[in-house]
Amino acid sequence: MSETPVYRKIIHIDMDAFYASVEQMDNPALRGKPVAVGGSENRGVVSAASYEARKFGVRSAISGVLAKKYCPEIIFVRPRFDRYKEISGKIHAIFHDYTDLVEPLSLDEAYLDVTQNKKGNPSASLLAEEIRLRILNEVGISASAGISINKFVAKIASDVNKPNGQKTVNPDEVEAFLEELPIRKFYGVGKVTTEKMYQLGIFTGTDLKSKSIEFLEKHFGKSGAFYYNVVRGIHNSEVKSHRITKSVAAEHTFDINLSSEIFMLEQLDKIAVSLEKRLKKHNISGKTVTLKIKYSDFSQQTRSKTLPYFISDKSLILETVEELLYQERMKDSVRLLGISLNNLNTEEKKAVIVQLKFAF
């Protein structure tokens, strides 16, 4: 007699147009209208767009100028990250009513392992429905969910019935679901990889599944084994409730482009103050300082230096940044500057998660 396969029950919750939804919730005048959070009609980049704006092709990461061109009626709103963090905190409190195995990916999405849960409910689909309803009633904005046997499939499934919907991919449906999926919708397959796969005749999960692991490793290196496994529904990554911070950064986009290093240093001083506050708040220090420069033509450059000791003080950060700034001449005027600290002391700390497995 064969044993019943053991599966985890993973939910991926993804808030619907989170930043824009919070703005529309707080300001009734914005409801039902095309809203862009971040950017302006003259410059800047859109951080998020409401579904009303998305109908016109407005998306996050496009310029405000392009957003205005796509949608002349677009309303630009300044981002309020403190407010988004506050709302995110309320949502995560709801998650923890169901399980402590919660892995946040950002302010607006997270994985939940509900294999064992505080409600004693064996149905992950019903739990996802209940969580979404609570978010809507208690917080005031909608969420979508994907439910399946691992993080990879759950993440893809959460996008299927957006907004305000959910999709369950049961254990016996996983392979068929992935086989039918366009390769561009595979989580972790970006634009460059998608184009490369197209050139190799890989357009769907079925096409990917037909390739040997040797073929995939030849063309995609270490990622080849990942693609070989996930298209077969194999993805054993655990839901990690304690994610280890690997980088802390602060940056600023300017209303007027900067062309003088003196003015840039003035702004970098302010950015370093902001970065120091974040580092001190979480008791983090690091060894590698990176200066990020985005020019007026949107091209980007980074310059890094690794020190032999950990730092978190603004003075030491700025001293290193100044050295990086004068490392070479600027090729153009600058629209954005950022400082990040990597190689952190947090990477020396280990979090051990024990994850139990039960029948789906």
Residue frames relative to the residue before (quaternion, step in Angstrom):
aa qw qx qy qz dx dy dz
M 1.0000 0.0000 0.0000 0.0000 0.00 0.00 0.00
S 0.3562 -0.7606 0.5051 0.1986 3.60 -0.70 1.09
E 0.4936 -0.6627 0.4805 0.2937 3.56 -1.14 0.69
T 0.5133 -0.6172 0.4952 0.3321 3.56 -1.17 0.62
P 0.4949 -0.6677 0.4567 0.3172 3.63 -0.80 0.95
V 0.3450 -0.7284 0.5583 0.1967 3.57 -1.11 0.70
Y 0.0073 -0.8117 0.5826 -0.0397 3.58 -0.73 1.08
R 0.3901 -0.6674 0.5722 0.2739 3.52 -1.22 0.51
K 0.3013 -0.7163 0.5950 0.2055 3.56 -1.29 0.33
I 0.0084 0.8269 -0.5557 0.0856 3.54 -0.26 1.34
I 0.1308 -0.7596 0.6339 0.0639 3.54 -1.02 0.93
H 0.1191 -0.7444 0.6497 0.0977 3.56 -1.04 0.81
I 0.1285 -0.7879 0.6009 0.0397 3.57 -0.62 1.19
D 0.0112 -0.7919 0.6090 -0.0436 3.56 -0.85 1.04
M 0.3673 -0.7365 0.5252 0.2164 3.58 -0.58 1.13
D 0.4442 -0.7043 0.4956 0.2471 3.57 -1.07 0.77
A 0.8245 -0.1722 0.0783 0.5333 3.59 -0.59 1.23
F 0.0802 -0.8962 0.4307 0.0696 3.53 1.01 0.99
Y 0.7163 0.4442 -0.2844 0.4569 3.61 0.54 -1.12
A 0.6823 0.4875 -0.2817 0.4663 3.57 0.89 -0.98
S 0.6420 0.5293 -0.3232 0.4509 3.59 1.02 -0.77
V 0.6267 0.5199 -0.3354 0.4738 3.59 1.05 -0.74
E 0.6520 0.5146 -0.3149 0.4592 3.59 0.95 -0.85
Q 0.6751 0.4817 -0.2905 0.4773 3.58 0.99 -0.83
M 0.6157 0.5375 -0.3412 0.4643 3.57 1.11 -0.64
D 0.7240 0.4504 -0.2402 0.4639 3.57 0.90 -0.97
N 0.7793 0.2192 -0.1153 0.5757 3.58 1.16 -0.59
P 0.3156 -0.7956 0.4877 0.1720 3.62 -0.07 1.27
A 0.5820 0.6000 -0.3684 0.4068 3.61 1.16 -0.55
L 0.6754 0.4966 -0.2885 0.4626 3.59 1.21 -0.46
R 0.5149 0.6788 -0.4089 0.3268 3.58 1.22 -0.36
G 0.8139 0.2166 -0.1929 0.5034 3.55 -0.93 0.96
K 0.6574 0.4978 -0.3045 0.4767 3.58 1.31 0.04
P 0.5544 -0.6057 0.4442 0.3585 3.61 -1.16 0.48
V 0.0095 -0.8210 0.5673 -0.0634 3.56 -0.51 1.22
A 0.0978 -0.7564 0.6437 0.0623 3.55 -1.08 0.82
V 0.2304 -0.7527 0.6021 0.1334 3.56 -0.84 0.99
G 0.7807 0.2149 -0.2036 0.5503 3.57 -0.63 1.15
G 0.7521 0.3608 -0.2820 0.4739 3.54 -1.21 0.52
S 0.1329 -0.7465 0.6397 0.1259 3.53 -1.38 -0.07
E 0.6746 -0.5022 0.3344 0.4253 3.57 -1.23 0.13
N 0.6967 0.4692 -0.2721 0.4695 3.59 1.24 -0.29
R 0.8029 -0.0921 0.1005 0.5804 3.59 1.07 -0.71
G 0.6077 0.5784 -0.4029 0.3660 3.57 -1.30 -0.16
V 0.3858 -0.7150 0.5450 0.2070 3.52 -1.36 0.27
V 0.4722 -0.6694 0.5012 0.2789 3.56 -1.04 0.83
S 0.2941 -0.7617 0.5550 0.1590 3.59 -0.84 1.01
A 0.7901 -0.0759 0.0815 0.6028 3.58 1.08 -0.74
A 0.1599 -0.7847 0.5937 0.0790 3.54 -1.20 0.56
S 0.4807 -0.6483 0.5039 0.3077 3.57 -1.07 0.75
Y 0.6420 -0.5304 0.3752 0.4070 3.58 -1.22 0.38
E 0.5864 0.5632 -0.3707 0.4490 3.59 1.15 -0.55
A 0.6784 0.4692 -0.2832 0.4894 3.60 1.08 -0.72
R 0.6189 0.5771 -0.3383 0.4118 3.57 1.06 -0.75
K 0.5644 0.6069 -0.3796 0.4111 3.58 1.16 -0.55
F 0.7009 0.4442 -0.2471 0.5003 3.57 1.21 -0.58
G 0.6111 -0.5720 0.3464 0.4235 3.59 1.28 0.01
V 0.4540 0.6638 -0.4660 0.3688 3.57 1.25 0.22
R 0.0322 0.8019 -0.5909 0.0829 3.55 -0.78 1.10
S 0.6118 -0.5106 0.4247 0.4297 3.57 -1.23 0.23
A 0.7955 0.3174 -0.2710 0.4393 3.55 -1.26 0.65
I 0.5798 0.5197 -0.4282 0.4587 3.63 1.17 0.10
S 0.5937 -0.5872 0.4082 0.3689 3.59 -1.18 0.47
G 0.6080 -0.5599 0.4227 0.3715 3.53 -1.24 0.52
V 0.5959 0.5750 -0.3473 0.4401 3.57 1.11 -0.74
L 0.6803 0.4791 -0.2765 0.4809 3.57 0.95 -0.93
A 0.6170 0.5506 -0.3378 0.4496 3.59 1.04 -0.79
K 0.6595 0.5015 -0.2941 0.4765 3.58 1.00 -0.87
K 0.6384 0.5244 -0.3189 0.4646 3.57 1.07 -0.75
Y 0.6767 0.4904 -0.2861 0.4687 3.59 0.95 -0.90
C 0.8059 0.0812 0.0193 0.5862 3.54 1.00 -0.95
P 0.2655 -0.8124 0.4994 0.1422 3.61 0.01 1.29
E 0.6904 0.4778 -0.2781 0.4666 3.61 1.15 -0.56
I 0.3527 0.7732 -0.4731 0.2324 3.59 1.26 0.05
I 0.2175 -0.7531 0.6082 0.1250 3.57 -1.08 0.80
F 0.2294 -0.7853 0.5632 0.1159 3.59 -0.61 1.13
V 0.0729 -0.7924 0.6056 -0.0013 3.57 -0.92 0.98
R 0.4665 -0.6696 0.4997 0.2903 3.56 -0.97 0.85
P 0.4684 -0.6785 0.4759 0.3062 3.62 -0.89 0.80
R 0.1474 -0.7653 0.6219 0.0756 3.57 -1.13 0.74
F 0.1585 -0.8589 0.4794 0.0854 3.56 0.35 1.26
D 0.5879 0.5608 -0.3792 0.4429 3.60 1.09 -0.56
R 0.6535 0.5035 -0.3044 0.4763 3.57 1.02 -0.81
Y 0.6490 0.5126 -0.3240 0.4595 3.61 0.97 -0.82
K 0.6363 0.5198 -0.3229 0.4698 3.58 1.06 -0.77
E 0.6242 0.5446 -0.3275 0.4545 3.57 1.05 -0.82
I 0.6813 0.4729 -0.2793 0.4839 3.59 0.89 -0.96
S 0.6262 0.5414 -0.3298 0.4539 3.58 1.02 -0.82
G 0.6248 0.5512 -0.3269 0.4461 3.57 1.04 -0.80
K 0.6462 0.5157 -0.3097 0.4697 3.58 1.01 -0.82
I 0.6535 0.5152 -0.3039 0.4639 3.56 1.01 -0.88
H 0.6807 0.4894 -0.2885 0.4624 3.58 0.93 -0.89
A 0.5786 0.5604 -0.3757 0.4583 3.58 1.16 -0.53
I 0.6206 0.5249 -0.3290 0.4807 3.58 1.09 -0.73
F 0.6187 0.5509 -0.3426 0.4432 3.60 0.93 -0.87
H 0.7192 0.4719 -0.2537 0.4424 3.56 0.87 -1.00
D 0.5114 0.5987 -0.4312 0.4405 3.59 1.27 0.00
Y 0.7275 0.4279 -0.2140 0.4919 3.58 1.25 -0.48
T 0.7924 -0.1061 0.1038 0.5916 3.59 1.03 -0.77
D 0.3848 -0.6956 0.5476 0.2612 3.56 -1.19 0.48
L 0.5743 0.5455 -0.3876 0.4716 3.59 1.30 -0.04
V 0.2457 0.7481 -0.5556 0.2671 3.53 0.31 1.38
E 0.0783 -0.7946 0.6019 0.0169 3.58 -0.75 1.06
P 0.2167 -0.7904 0.5583 0.1289 3.61 -0.29 1.20
L 0.2615 -0.7486 0.5892 0.1550 3.57 -1.00 0.86
S 0.7536 -0.1031 0.0977 0.6418 3.55 1.21 -0.66
L 0.7431 -0.3728 0.2746 0.4832 3.60 -1.23 -0.20
D 0.8048 0.3428 -0.1363 0.4650 3.58 1.04 -0.78
E 0.7842 0.2370 -0.1934 0.5399 3.62 1.13 0.28
A 0.0379 0.7962 -0.6007 0.0616 3.54 -1.18 0.65
Y 0.3705 -0.6665 0.5950 0.2540 3.51 -1.37 0.40
L 0.0915 -0.7653 0.6343 0.0598 3.55 -1.14 0.73
D 0.2025 -0.7386 0.6273 0.1414 3.57 -0.93 0.89
V 0.0309 -0.8269 0.5605 -0.0341 3.58 -0.41 1.26
T 0.1977 0.7905 -0.5467 0.1930 3.57 1.20 0.57
Q 0.7105 0.0793 -0.0604 0.6966 3.52 1.10 -0.90
N 0.0454 0.8214 -0.5667 0.0456 3.61 -0.74 0.91
K 0.6512 -0.5720 0.3626 0.3423 3.52 -1.26 0.53
K 0.6564 0.5080 -0.3064 0.4661 3.59 1.22 -0.36
G 0.3705 -0.7435 0.4792 0.2835 3.57 1.25 -0.32
N 0.4418 0.6916 -0.4474 0.3554 3.57 1.25 0.50
P 0.3303 -0.7810 0.4921 0.1969 3.63 -0.59 1.05
S 0.6638 0.5098 -0.3056 0.4539 3.62 1.23 -0.27
A 0.3224 -0.7563 0.5428 0.1716 3.57 -0.49 1.22
S 0.6182 0.5600 -0.3420 0.4327 3.60 1.07 -0.70
L 0.6758 0.4772 -0.2916 0.4802 3.58 0.95 -0.88
L 0.6196 0.5348 -0.3380 0.4647 3.58 1.07 -0.70
A 0.6450 0.5191 -0.3177 0.4622 3.60 0.95 -0.88
E 0.6419 0.5260 -0.3130 0.4619 3.56 1.01 -0.86
E 0.6661 0.5052 -0.2900 0.4659 3.56 0.98 -0.91
I 0.6446 0.5211 -0.3143 0.4629 3.60 0.98 -0.86
R 0.6615 0.5095 -0.3030 0.4593 3.58 0.92 -0.91
L 0.6537 0.5131 -0.3068 0.4640 3.58 1.00 -0.85
R 0.6487 0.5129 -0.3169 0.4644 3.56 1.00 -0.80
I 0.6274 0.5269 -0.3384 0.4628 3.60 0.98 -0.81
L 0.6603 0.5125 -0.3003 0.4595 3.57 0.95 -0.91
N 0.7368 0.4371 -0.2338 0.4598 3.60 0.84 -1.00
E 0.7657 0.3967 -0.2008 0.4648 3.57 0.92 -0.90
V 0.7507 0.3424 -0.1943 0.5306 3.58 1.12 -0.65
G 0.4521 -0.7329 0.4093 0.3015 3.57 1.01 -0.78
I 0.7102 0.3637 -0.2658 0.5409 3.59 1.26 0.19
S 0.4954 -0.6938 0.4490 0.2676 3.56 -1.19 0.53
A 0.1586 -0.7662 0.6174 0.0807 3.52 -1.31 0.50
S 0.2603 -0.7263 0.6096 0.1822 3.55 -1.28 0.43
A 0.1560 -0.8082 0.5642 0.0645 3.57 -1.18 0.49
G 0.1522 -0.7275 0.6582 0.1198 3.50 -1.31 0.55
I 0.1016 -0.8031 0.5870 0.0143 3.56 -0.93 0.91
S 0.2765 0.7590 -0.5596 0.1853 3.57 -0.79 0.97
I 0.7332 -0.4583 0.3108 0.3947 3.57 -1.33 -0.28
N 0.8028 0.0998 -0.0821 0.5820 3.60 1.23 -0.19
K 0.7080 -0.4833 0.3179 0.4051 3.55 -1.29 0.30
F 0.6398 0.5622 -0.3276 0.4089 3.57 0.94 -0.91
V 0.7170 0.4330 -0.2553 0.4830 3.60 0.78 -1.02
A 0.6341 0.5381 -0.3346 0.4431 3.60 0.98 -0.81
K 0.6349 0.5394 -0.3209 0.4505 3.58 1.01 -0.85
I 0.6724 0.4787 -0.2935 0.4823 3.60 0.91 -0.89
A 0.6660 0.5375 -0.2989 0.4221 3.57 0.94 -0.95
S 0.6191 0.5753 -0.3536 0.4009 3.61 1.06 -0.68
D 0.6626 0.5148 -0.2946 0.4573 3.58 1.22 -0.42
V 0.5304 0.6905 -0.3851 0.3060 3.58 1.25 -0.45
N 0.8222 0.1950 -0.0803 0.5286 3.60 0.82 -0.96
K 0.2627 0.7648 -0.5345 0.2456 3.58 1.06 0.76
P 0.6369 -0.2335 -0.7324 -0.0584 1.54 -2.08 1.42
N 0.8370 0.2524 -0.1755 0.4527 3.55 -1.39 0.27
G 0.6097 0.5188 -0.3773 0.4656 3.57 0.89 0.97
Q 0.1943 -0.7771 0.5786 0.1537 3.55 -1.26 -0.05
K 0.1746 -0.7714 0.6072 0.0761 3.52 -1.25 0.52
T 0.1520 -0.7721 0.6125 0.0754 3.56 -0.87 1.02
V 0.1036 -0.7536 0.6464 0.0596 3.55 -0.95 0.94
N 0.2685 -0.7977 0.5249 0.1267 3.56 -0.25 1.31
P 0.7103 -0.4846 0.2950 0.4168 3.61 -1.20 0.46
D 0.7257 0.4333 -0.2533 0.4706 3.60 0.92 -0.86
E 0.6609 0.5026 -0.2988 0.4704 3.60 1.30 -0.07
V 0.4657 0.7410 -0.4128 0.2522 3.57 1.26 -0.43
E 0.7151 0.4619 -0.2830 0.4418 3.60 0.66 -1.04
A 0.6540 0.5046 -0.3146 0.4677 3.60 0.96 -0.85
F 0.6192 0.5501 -0.3277 0.4545 3.59 1.05 -0.83
L 0.7089 0.4559 -0.2535 0.4747 3.58 0.91 -0.96
E 0.6130 0.5631 -0.3476 0.4316 3.59 1.05 -0.69
E 0.7132 0.4562 -0.2475 0.4711 3.58 1.01 -0.85
L 0.5698 0.6503 -0.3613 0.3491 3.56 1.22 -0.44
P 0.4630 -0.6408 0.5256 0.3144 3.62 -0.96 0.83
I 0.5710 -0.6432 0.3885 0.3308 3.57 -0.91 0.91
R 0.6133 0.5664 -0.3503 0.4247 3.62 1.10 -0.62
K 0.6744 0.4877 -0.2964 0.4686 3.60 1.24 -0.36
F 0.4630 0.6472 -0.4660 0.3868 3.58 1.26 0.09
Y 0.4475 -0.6942 0.4960 0.2678 3.57 -0.77 1.05
G 0.7681 0.3146 -0.2521 0.4975 3.56 -0.80 1.03
V 0.6366 0.4686 -0.3315 0.5151 3.58 1.29 -0.13
G 0.1558 -0.8292 0.5338 0.0566 3.57 -0.21 1.29
K 0.7791 -0.3632 0.2423 0.4499 3.55 -1.34 -0.08
V 0.6722 0.5037 -0.3048 0.4489 3.58 0.89 -0.94
T 0.6782 0.4818 -0.2853 0.4759 3.58 0.92 -0.94
T 0.6036 0.5602 -0.3481 0.4479 3.57 1.06 -0.76
E 0.6677 0.4989 -0.2979 0.4652 3.57 0.89 -0.95
K 0.6463 0.5175 -0.3158 0.4634 3.56 0.99 -0.82
M 0.6521 0.5066 -0.3124 0.4696 3.57 1.01 -0.81
Y 0.6066 0.5491 -0.3496 0.4564 3.59 1.03 -0.76
Q 0.6636 0.5159 -0.2975 0.4529 3.56 0.96 -0.91
L 0.7001 0.4311 -0.2523 0.5102 3.56 1.22 -0.54
G 0.5676 -0.6332 0.3633 0.3807 3.57 1.30 0.22
I 0.5238 0.6071 -0.4215 0.4235 3.59 1.20 0.50
F 0.0316 0.8277 -0.5546 0.0801 3.55 -0.35 1.29
T 0.7857 0.1812 -0.0811 0.5858 3.58 1.17 -0.59
G 0.6964 -0.4373 0.3567 0.4433 3.54 -1.33 0.05
T 0.6105 0.5598 -0.3442 0.4421 3.58 1.05 -0.75
D 0.6462 0.5127 -0.3112 0.4720 3.57 0.99 -0.87
L 0.6574 0.5124 -0.3054 0.4604 3.57 0.96 -0.90
K 0.6654 0.5286 -0.2951 0.4366 3.55 0.98 -0.91
S 0.6386 0.5510 -0.3231 0.4291 3.58 1.16 -0.57
K 0.6270 0.5484 -0.3325 0.4422 3.60 1.26 -0.33
S 0.4685 -0.6749 0.4960 0.2810 3.57 -1.03 0.80
I 0.6236 -0.5366 0.4040 0.3999 3.56 -1.23 0.38
E 0.6047 0.5559 -0.3500 0.4504 3.59 1.13 -0.65
F 0.6401 0.5241 -0.3114 0.4675 3.58 0.99 -0.88
L 0.7018 0.4793 -0.2728 0.4510 3.57 0.84 -1.00
E 0.6590 0.4924 -0.3131 0.4746 3.59 1.01 -0.74
K 0.6015 0.5630 -0.3496 0.4462 3.57 1.11 -0.66
H 0.7766 0.3661 -0.1756 0.4818 3.56 0.92 -0.96
F 0.8087 0.2572 -0.1195 0.5153 3.61 1.09 -0.61
G 0.4794 -0.7026 0.4235 0.3117 3.59 1.25 0.26
K 0.8431 -0.1210 0.1081 0.5128 3.54 -1.02 -0.86
S 0.6098 0.5655 -0.3533 0.4284 3.61 1.12 -0.57
G 0.5022 0.6829 -0.4109 0.3355 3.59 1.21 -0.45
A 0.6680 0.4933 -0.2980 0.4707 3.59 0.91 -0.91
F 0.6083 0.5541 -0.3413 0.4544 3.58 1.09 -0.77
Y 0.6825 0.4762 -0.2895 0.4729 3.60 0.85 -0.98
Y 0.6226 0.5536 -0.3308 0.4433 3.58 1.00 -0.84
N 0.7234 0.4487 -0.2477 0.4627 3.58 0.92 -0.90
V 0.7022 0.4971 -0.3086 0.4056 3.60 0.73 -1.00
V 0.6346 0.5251 -0.3498 0.4464 3.61 1.03 -0.65
R 0.6637 0.4419 -0.2873 0.5307 3.57 1.32 -0.25
G 0.5710 -0.6296 0.3586 0.3859 3.55 1.30 0.24
I 0.5361 0.6204 -0.4047 0.4049 3.59 1.25 0.31
H 0.2869 0.7184 -0.5848 0.2440 3.56 -0.54 1.23
N 0.1008 -0.8729 0.4774 0.0036 3.55 -0.04 1.32
S 0.3371 0.7563 -0.4995 0.2547 3.59 1.22 0.25
E 0.3662 -0.7519 0.5117 0.1966 3.57 -0.78 1.05
V 0.5025 -0.5788 0.5336 0.3574 3.54 -1.31 0.35
K 0.1434 -0.8208 0.5518 0.0334 3.55 -0.44 1.26
S 0.2699 -0.7981 0.5209 0.1375 3.56 -0.41 1.23
H 0.7355 0.2965 -0.2064 0.5732 3.61 1.27 -0.27
R 0.0825 -0.8052 0.5870 0.0140 3.56 0.02 1.29
I 0.3461 -0.7456 0.5347 0.1960 3.55 -0.91 0.92
T 0.4155 -0.7163 0.5086 0.2358 3.57 -0.73 1.12
K 0.1652 -0.8133 0.5538 0.0669 3.58 -0.81 1.01
S 0.8025 0.0888 -0.0328 0.5891 3.57 1.23 -0.35
V 0.0880 -0.7559 0.6453 0.0669 3.56 -1.14 0.69
A 0.0187 0.8327 -0.5482 0.0751 3.58 -0.74 1.05
A 0.0551 -0.7444 0.6620 0.0672 3.51 -1.38 0.34
E 0.0569 0.8048 -0.5877 0.0612 3.57 -0.99 0.80
H 0.1456 -0.7893 0.5911 0.0804 3.55 -1.27 0.29
T 0.2459 -0.7332 0.6178 0.1428 3.56 -1.06 0.87
F 0.3159 -0.7963 0.4952 0.1443 3.58 -0.74 1.07
D 0.5337 -0.6251 0.4687 0.3236 3.55 -1.17 0.69
I 0.7643 0.1647 -0.0879 0.6172 3.54 1.16 -0.71
N 0.5111 -0.6678 0.4491 0.3018 3.58 -0.85 0.97
L 0.3293 -0.7416 0.5544 0.1848 3.57 -1.09 0.78
S 0.1249 -0.8188 0.5578 0.0522 3.57 -0.91 0.89
S 0.6965 0.4228 -0.2616 0.5174 3.58 1.30 -0.12
E 0.5108 -0.6555 0.4686 0.2998 3.57 -0.96 0.91
I 0.5893 0.5774 -0.3689 0.4281 3.59 1.11 -0.60
F 0.6703 0.4734 -0.2877 0.4938 3.57 0.95 -0.92
M 0.6238 0.5477 -0.3353 0.4456 3.58 1.06 -0.75
L 0.6442 0.5250 -0.3148 0.4587 3.59 1.01 -0.84
E 0.6077 0.5493 -0.3452 0.4580 3.58 1.06 -0.74
Q 0.6921 0.4631 -0.2702 0.4833 3.57 0.94 -0.92
L 0.6376 0.5286 -0.3278 0.4546 3.59 1.02 -0.76
D 0.5774 0.5709 -0.3682 0.4530 3.57 1.15 -0.59
K 0.6686 0.4899 -0.2887 0.4792 3.61 0.96 -0.90
I 0.6494 0.5124 -0.3133 0.4664 3.58 1.00 -0.85
A 0.6397 0.5292 -0.3170 0.4584 3.59 1.05 -0.80
V 0.6026 0.5467 -0.3484 0.4654 3.60 1.09 -0.68
S 0.6620 0.5080 -0.2904 0.4684 3.56 0.95 -0.96
L 0.6579 0.5078 -0.3014 0.4674 3.57 0.98 -0.90
E 0.6380 0.5340 -0.3295 0.4464 3.59 0.95 -0.86
K 0.6309 0.5412 -0.3333 0.4449 3.61 0.98 -0.84
R 0.6655 0.5022 -0.2989 0.4644 3.58 0.95 -0.89
L 0.6555 0.5210 -0.3046 0.4539 3.55 0.99 -0.88
K 0.6866 0.4857 -0.2803 0.4627 3.58 0.90 -0.98
K 0.6138 0.5737 -0.3421 0.4208 3.57 1.03 -0.82
H 0.7886 0.2994 -0.1384 0.5190 3.59 0.99 -0.88
N 0.4268 -0.7295 0.4408 0.3022 3.57 1.33 0.23
I 0.4055 0.7025 -0.4656 0.3538 3.55 0.95 1.01
S 0.0143 0.7601 -0.6495 -0.0148 3.54 -1.18 0.65
G 0.1296 -0.8146 0.5633 0.0488 3.58 -1.18 0.41
K 0.4643 -0.6979 0.4862 0.2469 3.53 -1.30 0.29
T 0.7551 0.3729 -0.1999 0.5007 3.61 1.09 -0.67
V 0.1468 -0.7840 0.6015 0.0447 3.56 -0.67 1.19
T 0.0626 -0.8004 0.5961 0.0105 3.59 -0.87 0.98
L 0.2145 -0.7479 0.6186 0.1097 3.53 -0.97 0.96
K 0.1536 -0.7842 0.5984 0.0583 3.56 -0.80 1.07
I 0.0483 -0.7963 0.6026 -0.0202 3.57 -0.84 1.04
K 0.0411 -0.7701 0.6360 0.0288 3.57 -0.82 0.99
Y 0.3133 -0.7853 0.5138 0.1455 3.55 -0.68 1.16
S 0.7025 -0.4841 0.3255 0.4076 3.56 -1.31 0.25
D 0.6721 0.4630 -0.3031 0.4920 3.60 1.20 -0.43
F 0.5417 -0.6604 0.3471 0.3873 3.59 1.41 0.31
S 0.4579 0.6327 -0.4898 0.3876 3.62 1.18 0.18
Q 0.2422 -0.8015 0.5404 0.0822 3.55 -1.10 0.71
Q 0.0623 -0.7874 0.6132 0.0115 3.55 -1.11 0.71
T 0.0938 -0.7743 0.6210 0.0772 3.58 -1.12 0.69
R 0.0992 -0.7637 0.6364 0.0432 3.53 -1.15 0.74
S 0.0624 -0.8358 0.5452 -0.0187 3.60 -0.73 1.05
K 0.0364 -0.7635 0.6431 0.0474 3.52 -1.32 0.47
T 0.2170 -0.7703 0.5889 0.1126 3.58 -0.92 0.96
L 0.2587 -0.7757 0.5649 0.1106 3.53 -0.84 1.10
P 0.5454 -0.6362 0.4300 0.3360 3.63 -1.16 0.42
Y 0.7543 0.2874 -0.1685 0.5658 3.60 1.30 -0.04
F 0.5598 -0.5999 0.4562 0.3445 3.58 -1.29 0.39
I 0.0429 -0.7894 0.6119 0.0243 3.56 -1.08 0.76
S 0.0156 -0.7823 0.6215 0.0376 3.55 -1.31 0.43
D 0.5475 0.6275 -0.3879 0.3950 3.59 1.29 -0.21
K 0.5858 -0.6118 0.4197 0.3263 3.53 -1.04 0.87
S 0.6528 0.5433 -0.3269 0.4145 3.60 0.89 -0.91
L 0.6897 0.4637 -0.2794 0.4808 3.59 0.95 -0.87
I 0.6133 0.5371 -0.3410 0.4680 3.59 1.07 -0.74
L 0.6981 0.4821 -0.2738 0.4530 3.57 0.84 -1.04
E 0.6025 0.5628 -0.3511 0.4439 3.58 1.06 -0.72
T 0.6789 0.4715 -0.2762 0.4905 3.58 0.99 -0.88
V 0.6423 0.5308 -0.3169 0.4531 3.57 1.00 -0.85
E 0.6323 0.5310 -0.3326 0.4558 3.59 0.98 -0.81
E 0.6308 0.5284 -0.3197 0.4698 3.56 1.02 -0.82
L 0.6734 0.4911 -0.2855 0.4732 3.59 0.99 -0.88
L 0.6166 0.5652 -0.3397 0.4300 3.57 1.07 -0.79
Y 0.7597 0.3694 -0.1907 0.5000 3.58 0.93 -0.91
Q 0.3483 0.7630 -0.4764 0.2639 3.57 1.31 0.22
E 0.7753 -0.0913 0.0677 0.6213 3.56 1.13 -0.76
R 0.6291 -0.5609 0.3874 0.3736 3.54 -1.22 0.46
M 0.5143 -0.6175 0.4981 0.3258 3.53 -1.21 0.62
K 0.3748 -0.7518 0.4954 0.2210 3.58 -0.90 0.87
D 0.7900 0.0499 0.0073 0.6111 3.58 1.28 -0.36
S 0.6407 -0.4653 0.3973 0.4638 3.59 -1.27 -0.09
V 0.3825 -0.7585 0.5022 0.1620 3.55 -1.16 0.70
R 0.2267 -0.7920 0.5573 0.1035 3.59 -0.92 0.98
L 0.8028 0.1094 -0.0517 0.5839 3.62 1.20 -0.46
L 0.0512 -0.7660 0.6397 0.0363 3.54 -1.13 0.75
G 0.0263 0.8028 -0.5949 0.0291 3.56 -1.06 0.73
I 0.1696 -0.7526 0.6262 0.1128 3.53 -1.25 0.54
S 0.0021 0.7892 -0.6141 -0.0046 3.57 -0.97 0.84
L 0.2378 -0.7441 0.6094 0.1354 3.52 -1.26 0.59
N 0.0490 -0.7988 0.5992 -0.0215 3.56 -0.76 1.12
N 0.7161 0.4070 -0.3181 0.4694 3.54 -1.35 -0.14
L 0.1571 0.8661 -0.4538 0.1389 3.53 0.99 1.02
N 0.6038 -0.5493 0.4340 0.3812 3.53 -1.30 0.31
T 0.5525 0.6182 -0.3912 0.3995 3.62 1.22 -0.40
E 0.6163 0.5772 -0.3490 0.4064 3.59 1.12 -0.57
E 0.6177 0.5342 -0.3483 0.4601 3.55 1.29 -0.18
K 0.6292 0.5184 -0.3314 0.4750 3.57 1.31 -0.19
K 0.2077 -0.7912 0.5670 0.0972 3.58 -0.91 0.84
A 0.1632 -0.7654 0.6147 0.0981 3.55 -0.99 0.84
V 0.1760 -0.7988 0.5697 0.0797 3.58 -0.69 1.06
I 0.0759 -0.8036 0.5903 0.0037 3.57 -0.69 1.12
V 0.1708 -0.7613 0.6166 0.1050 3.59 -0.84 0.96
Q 0.0651 -0.8214 0.5665 -0.0140 3.56 -0.62 1.14
L 0.2616 -0.7839 0.5482 0.1287 3.55 -0.66 1.15
K 0.2256 -0.7812 0.5714 0.1114 3.57 -1.16 0.58
F 0.0044 0.7896 -0.6121 0.0436 3.53 -0.98 0.94
A 0.6707 -0.4736 0.3703 0.4345 3.58 -1.28 0.23
F 0.5705 -0.6317 0.4115 0.3258 3.59 -1.03 0.85
